[in-house]
Each structure stands twice: as C-alpha cells, then as structure tokens.
C-alpha cells in the first residue's frame, strides 16, 4: 500500500471518529452526519487511489479542501487544538500528499 492511500485513509478515519465524538459529547447530529459523509468520501478516495484511479486523488483533494475551508476560519477566531487545528493540519498533509502523488 502506498503512502497517499494510508494518509487519506487515516484522515478519513479521523474525520469519522470526530463526527462520532461530536455526537457523543455534544449530541450534535450535524457532526455525526457531516463526519460520516466526509470521512466516508475520504475512505472511498483512499480505495480509489489504491486501485490506481485518478478520481480518488481528485476526490480526496476536494474533500480535504472543503474540510480545511470549514475548520480554518474557526481556527483563526478561536485557537482550539481539537478539532480545528487537527483538521487543518491533517487536511493540509493530505492535500500536499495527494498533490505530490498526482503530479508524479
């Protein structure tokens, strides 16, 4: 298994886990739904990348950028390690890894 697949799958798992934790701690159905959808899309992207499909890298980049755009502004307003900083850092690592693999 290559590195972009692992990075994307780990980020997807963190997103799903974060959505579940948001539901458990704050009873936020929106966190559960958004985390499940975006995490599921990242896991799908990892699967597609493992099959050599370019669409997987594109999907992973788009979903990661959406998550960065969601958590980035709230990170600037209120510097919180969880979930804002973690999502921005992991999203940026995923985008960088996928862009690097996409152009190589």
Phi, psi and omega in degrees: 000135183266166189303314179301325178295315181296313181299315181293319180294319179296317178298317178300318179295319177297321181293315178298313179300319178297321177296319178294317179296322176299324178288317182294314185281322186240007183053037183269103177294328179297319178297317180296315182292311181296318179295320179293317181292307183291321176295319177297320177295323177292321176294322174297318178300317178299319178297314180296321178297320180295336177270003177081018182267127180297330180301331179295316179295318180296315179299315180298319179295314182296313181295319179297319179294324176297316179293320177297318181291336177280316186268339181299308180298322179288335175293320179293322180290314185222105184288100178238133180297313181246130355265351191302303183297317180300316181293319180293316181293310180295323177296319179293319177297318180295314179299314180299316179297316181291321177296318179299315180289328181294322183268000177251000000 
